[in-house]
Amino acid sequence: MATAEQTTAAAAAATPAAPLPRVPMVPIPPRGVDYRGKLVLAPMVRSGELPSRLLALHYGADLVWGPETVDHSLIGAARRVNPRTGMVEYTRQPSHSHSPANSAGVHESVIYRLDPARERGKLVFQLGTADPARAVAAARFVAPDVAGIDVNAGCPKPFSVLGGMGAALLQTPEKLAGILEALVKEIVPEFGIGISVKIRLLETAPETEALVRRLVRTGITGLTVHCRTTPMRPRERAIRGQLGMVAAVCREAGVACLMNGDVEGRDQADRLVAEFGVDGAMIATAAEKNPSCFRSAADGGMASWEDAVERYLRYAMEVENKISNTKFLLAQMIPGKAATYKEVHKCKSYVDFTRALGHEGMAEMARETDKVLGLGEFEVKPEPKPKNKQKNQQQQQQKGGQQQQKGGQQASKKRKHEGEERAEPGKKMAEAVEPTPAAAPASVAV
C-alpha cells in the first residue's frame, strides 16, 4: 500500500508543470534577424573581410559581423556591383586623388565588400560612430544590403577611442544611447532591420548594470557583451562574473544577449550559453585561426588547416580580395612550424600562393585573379610622374650650377693666392734697400 507521501509525489508528477512566465521580446523587424540561438563571427579588423566571412558561413556560423567601418568613410562613398564577381562593393576615391595632378590613372578604393547571395540575411554591419546624425546617414547607405546595424561601443584601439568611438562611448552612456535611439527611430521603420550594440564590461558590476539598463531601453534588438574591460587585452582571460547579471537585465527587457570572449567552438558555446543564461555566443580569435570551429563535433568537428586554407584561398580569388589581406589571413591559419609558412610569406601574387601551397589545380584561376589585380607577371610599375621628373631635373640643374659657382670661387681664390706668392719676394727686397728714417731730435736750441 502506498504511503501518503508517495501518493502526494505521484499526484505532483502527474500534474503538468505550470508554464513559465512569458518573457517579453523586442519585436524583430521584417528584414531583421533574431540573435537568439545563434553562434556568430565577431567583427574583426582584417580578419572580418569577405573571404573570412564566407568561410565561417561554410563551416556553420549562423551570422557574421563585418569589420568595424567608420561613418566618415561611408559619407560620400559609392555603391557598385562588380561585373566580374557579382559582389557589392562600397568605394571611394583616395584622398590624394582630388588634386588634378594626381587624378590620372587613380582607381577607386574598395572600403567594404559583401556577397549579396551567400550573405543574404546573415550579415550584420558594424558601424564606428560618435554622432547620431552621421550614424544615421552612414546606416542609410548600407541598410539595403545588410540584415542589421551594430554600433561598436567596445573597441579599445586608439584610432577608435581618439575619435570618441568604440570603448570611449562607454564613458558617455547618454551619447551612446542617443546614437542607438536615432538609429532605431530612422532606420528600423525605413529599412526593416534591427539595431544592436556591442559593449565591454565596466570596472564594477553596478556600473555595468546601469549602462545595460539604459541601453536596453533604446529599442535595440540585441546586445553583445565582451567579457573584458577596456584596458584588458586578448591574452588576458575573459572574466564572466558579471555575465549572468547582464543576461538577466537583457532578458527582462526582451533584448537578445550574446557573449564574447574566449569562446572557442560550437560545443563549448552551447555549454556556456546554458551555464550563464545568455542567448548566444560570438567567436573571434579561434575563428581567425580556423573557422571550422563553428562546426560541432557531431557534424565533423574541426577541419585540418590545409582544408581550411584551400577553401579560403578559393574564396579570396572568387571575390578579388586584396592580396595583403589574403597573406595576413594565411599567416594566421598556417601553423608557424609548417614547411609552407615561410614560403607563403615570400609570395607576391595568387599564382605564388597556389605554388607554395601545392594547389596547382587553381593555377588558372590564380592567374586570372593576378591579371585583374595587376599582380605577378601582370604588375605594371608606375613611371615617375612628369611633375616629379621636372622637379628632379631642376634640382640637378641647380645643384650643377651651385657646384660650378663653387668651383669658380675656388679657382679665383687659388689665382689670388698664387699672385700673392709671386709678389711676396719683391716686397721683401724693397724692404731691404729702403733706408730707415732718422729719428727726430727731442728739442731745438734757439
ABEGO torsion letter per residue (X at the ends): XBBAAAAAAAAAAABBBBBBBBBBBBBBBAABBBABGBBBBBBBBGAABAAAAAAAAAAGBABBBBBBBBAAAABGBBBBBBAAAGBBBBBBBBAAAABAAAABGBBBBBABBBBAAAABGABBBBBBBABAAAAAAAAAAAAAABABBBBBAABABAAAAAAGBEAAAAABAAAAAAAAAAAAAAAAAAAGBBBBBBBBBBABAAAAAAAAAAAAAAGBABBBBBABBAABBAABBBBAAAAAAAAAAAAAAGBBBBBBEGBABAAAAAAAAAAAGBABBBBBAAAAABAAAABBAAAGEBBBAAAAAAAAAAAAAAAGBBAAAAAAAAAAABBAABAAAAAAAABABAAAAAAAAGBAAAAAAAAAAAAAAGBEAABBBBBBBAAAAAAAAAAAAAAAAAAAAAAAAAAAAAAAAAAAAAAAAAAAAAAAABBBBBBBBABBBX
